[in-house]
Amino acid sequence: MVTSKIKALEAILEALFIPYRNSVPDVLKVTNGMIAEGIITEEHEIINDHIAFRTLGVPNLGITSFEKIFLHYGYEKKDYYFFEGKKLDGYWYAPPADHLPRIFMSELRVQDLSEQTQQIIHKYTKHITSDPVDALDLDATEAVGSFFHKALWELPTLPDYLALAAESEYAAWVIYNRYYLNHYTISVHDLPDNYNTVEKFNAFLEGLDIKLNTAGGKIKVSPDGLLKQSSTVAKTFDATFANGEVYTISGSYVEFAERLPLPEFAAKGLTSFTRQQRRDGFESANADKIFESTYNEQTKK
């Protein structure tokens, strides 16, 4: 891919990351802790394993709309995931260059929810009669960057938010937070020896008094043992709803991933591994529990 397109993609990812970092307190808390500990000297040394977005499966929105931005910039659509209990579909996307993050996109299967919940969601999205991404000049990086923070539907009322949350906390999160960046992920296997496993890094995080998601255990491990993940519990904030009422809800969070070497490379006794030599992709059982970083069971502990 031509350098100019990679540069444009870097600018778009930065436009996504800056507001996320400014509104998710744990991002700076972790970064500053890593600098104070001497793990890194500045933020840009952190390798971002992946970023994630949540979407609604309704006409003109959802993955088929949202993915157009990243496919345009060279991301490649990879494996499909199904989350039966949460009624979600998901895909991951491989980046066009190794220094860029993978992307994980999920979509609420709105048609699988109760009639009442579907009606609430459609109340906010029915006016979207064409795909908003189609109206974007995808080569205009500033416009694309600002699109992620654009309000595609009206602010919900508190009763609607609570009604959605009663059936799907995911639905409630998206209806308020919209397509805001859900999390970014620190690649821990790229860190110095004393911090390069999820176990070691979790101990460091808890030393900073950072609360970890315990759904499925603090460390989520894929069946092959080669992908280990943990995450912070989303910080809550006072959200103002359409009716002027204020209610405390979940924002975004930070994830941590360790990708172990594939067996054929681990057996060679190498001391360092390329991205291609490590476990790639995602694991639905891990992701299922990571989603719960924004759920009440975690945030209200």
C-alpha positions, -999 to +999 in steps of 0.1 A: +000+000+000+013+034-008+029+054+020+004+083+016-026+060+024-008+045+054-001+081+066-037+090+062-048+059+081-024+068+109-040+103+111-075+088+112-065+064+140-050+093+159-082+113+155-100+083+171-075+078+199-071+114+212-107+119+225-108+083+237-076+088+258-089+121+272-121+106+284-110+071+296-090+079+328-073+045+329-055+051+296-033+079+311-031+061+344-016+030+327+006+050+304+020+072+332+025+042+354+045+025+327+066+056+322+072+059+360+081+022+362+106+026+333+087+001+311+085+027+284+099+062+280+069+076+261+034+066+250+041+060+213+063+030+223+032+011+233+022-014+206-016-013+200-027-049+194-063-040+183-091-015+187-127-024+189-161-009+179-197-017+188-225-012+162-262-018+158-275-043+132-301-021+116-305-009+079-277+015+068-257+011+100-238-018+115-207-036+103-215-035+065-215+003+068-188+009+093-162-015+078-162+004+045-139+030+061-113+005+070-116-017+039-109+015+019-076+020+038-065-016+032-077-035+061-086-072+053-118-088+066-110-120+084-129-145+107-165-143+117-176-147+154-210-154+169-220-145+205-252-164+211-259-152+246-253-116+239-269-118+205-239-104+186-220-110+154-184-100+150-155-099+126-118-090+129-098-071+103-061-074+096-042-042+091-023-032+059+009-027+079+024-045+109+027-014+131-011-007+128-037-023+151-060-051+142-097-041+143-125-060+160-161-050+151-192-063+167-229-058+158-260-063+178-285-087+162-314-064+167-338-088+150-331-113+178-343-090+206-377-085+220-403-064+201-401-037+227-363-034+225-364-034+187-390-006+187-368+016+210-337+010+188-357+018+156-372+049+171-336+064+171-323+049+139-354+048+115-346+083+101-312+070+087-325+061+053-291+058+035-257+046+046-239+077+062-205+063+052-215+065+015-218+103+020-182+105+032-152+112+010-131+084+024-099+101+012-107+132+033-089+121+064-102+150+086-138+143+076-134+106+083-117+113+117-146+135+128-172+110+115-164+087+144-176+113+169-206+124+148-241+119+164-260+098+139-291+096+160-306+117+188-296+114+224-317+088+241-341+094+270-332+078+303-363+056+303-354+042+268-318+037+279-329+018+310-354-003+291-326-013+266-302-021+294-327-044+310-324-067+280-291-059+265-264-038+282-246-038+249-276-021+232-278+005+259-240+012+257-242+018+219-274+039+220-257+064+243-220+062+234-227+056+197-197+044+175-171+058+199-140+038+203-149+009+228-113+000+237-077-001+226-053-029+235-018-029+249+003-057+234+021-070+265+043-096+248+062-066+232+071-052+267+103-058+286+108-092+303+094-083+338+061-072+322+057-093+290+030-117+301-006-109+311+001-124+345+030-101+352+013-071+336-019-076+356+002-076+388+017-043+377-018-029+369-032-039+403-002-022+419-015+010+402-049+003+419-065-005+385-097-026+387-097-056+363-126-073+347-132-106+366-158-121+342-145-155+332-114-149+355-090-119+353-072-137+325-092-150+295-073-178+278-081-193+243-085-231+242-051-234+224-035-214+252-018-190+228-040-159+233-044-144+268-064-113+275-074-091+304-091-057+306-099-029+330-134-023+342-149+006+323-150+038+344-185+053+348-195+088+342-225+111+347-243+111+314-270+137+305-299+122+287-324+138+263-349+146+290-322+164+310-319+137+335-284+126+346-275+090+352-242+072+358-233+049+329-202+030+316-177+045+292-149+028+275-120+007+289-085-006+282-075-042+272-043-061+274-033-090+251-005-115+250+000-135+218+022-164+223+045-179+196+029-205+173+042-241+182+063-244+151+082-213+160+083-218+198+100-251+192+130-234+174+143-218+206+140-183+192+144-154+217+122-130+197+092-135+173+077-115+145+040-107+144+035-135+118+051-160+142+027-153+170-010-164+174-032-142+154-069-135+153-093-136+182-112-161+204-150-158+209-150-172+244-124-146+255-141-117+237-175-127+252-161-120+287-142-089+276-175-074+265-186-074+301-160-047+310-188-022+305-215-043+323-231-035+357-219-067+372-183-054+368-187-017+372-208-018+403-185-042+422 
